[in-house]
Amino acid sequence: MAMSHLKKHIQYLQATCHLLIKSMNHNHSTYWRMDSASTQELFCEARNLDSTVSGLQKKVSQLKDEVQRVADSQCSRSRNTRHTVAIMCVTCFVYFGFYLWWKS
């Protein structure tokens, strides 16, 4: 639940960065009434933020994969434990039945 919430925020940030970069590329003189140095600095910041968001998105994906791997491992262990207990119970029941049959 928290992973998907975080992923949505990251996607929103990434979309915002892409819009900002696109707007700065296509409408440089119309929307940005700043000197060239300020515009270039803002453009670089937007690209850095976009890069950071992409990195965060990769990390979230890696964390999600790791959580899934651990969860799968835990389910497998739990299933193996249940099977082992079931086999032990059946074995004891068979031995006890054989013992009662042999004694009678």
C-alpha positions in Angstrom: 0.0 0.0 0.0 2.7 2.5 1.0 4.8 1.5 -2.0 2.0 2.2 -4.5 1.4 5.6 -2.7 5.1 6.5 -2.9 5.2 5.4 -6.6 2.2 7.7 -7.4 4.0 10.6 -5.8 7.2 9.8 -7.8 5.2 9.6 -11.0 3.6 12.9 -10.3 7.0 14.5 -9.7 8.3 13.0 -12.8 5.4 14.2 -14.9 5.8 17.7 -13.4 9.5 17.7 -14.3 8.8 16.6 -17.9 6.1 19.3 -18.3 8.5 21.9 -16.9 11.3 20.8 -19.2 9.0 20.6 -22.2 7.6 24.1 -21.5 11.0 25.6 -21.1 12.2 24.0 -24.4 9.2 25.0 -26.5 8.2 28.3 -25.0 11.4 29.8 -23.8 10.8 33.4 -24.6 7.0 33.5 -23.9 6.7 31.9 -20.5 10.1 32.7 -18.9 10.7 36.4 -18.6 14.1 36.0 -17.0 17.6 36.6 -18.2 19.3 33.7 -20.0 21.5 32.7 -17.0 18.5 32.3 -14.7 16.5 30.4 -17.3 19.5 28.1 -17.9 19.9 27.5 -14.2 16.2 26.7 -13.8 16.4 24.4 -16.8 19.4 22.5 -15.2 17.6 22.3 -11.9 14.6 20.8 -13.6 16.8 18.2 -15.4 18.5 17.4 -12.1 15.2 16.9 -10.4 14.0 14.7 -13.2 17.1 12.6 -12.9 16.6 12.3 -9.1 13.0 11.3 -9.6 14.0 8.7 -12.1 16.6 7.3 -9.6 13.9 7.2 -6.9 11.6 5.4 -9.2 14.2 2.7 -9.8 14.9 2.4 -6.1 11.1 2.0 -5.4 11.0 -0.7 -8.0 14.0 -2.5 -6.5 12.4 -2.3 -3.0 9.2 -3.6 -4.3 11.0 -6.6 -5.9 12.9 -7.2 -2.7 9.7 -7.1 -0.6 8.0 -9.5 -3.0 11.0 -11.9 -2.9 11.0 -11.9 0.9 7.3 -12.4 1.0 7.5 -15.3 -1.4 10.3 -16.8 0.7 8.3 -16.6 3.9 5.2 -18.2 2.2 7.4 -21.0 0.9 8.9 -21.6 4.4 5.5 -21.6 6.0 4.2 -24.0 3.4 7.2 -26.3 3.9 6.7 -26.3 7.7 3.0 -27.2 7.3 3.9 -30.1 5.0 6.6 -31.3 7.4 4.2 -31.3 10.3 1.5 -33.1 8.3 4.0 -35.8 7.2 5.1 -36.2 10.8 1.5 -36.6 12.0 0.6 -39.1 9.3 3.8 -41.1 10.1 3.0 -41.1 13.8 -0.6 -42.2 13.1 0.5 -45.0 10.8 3.2 -46.2 13.3 0.7 -46.0 16.2 -1.9 -47.9 14.1 0.7 -50.6 13.2 1.7 -50.9 16.9 -2.0 -51.4 17.9 -2.5 -53.9 15.2 0.6 -55.8 16.1 -0.3 -55.8 19.8 -3.7 -57.3 19.3 
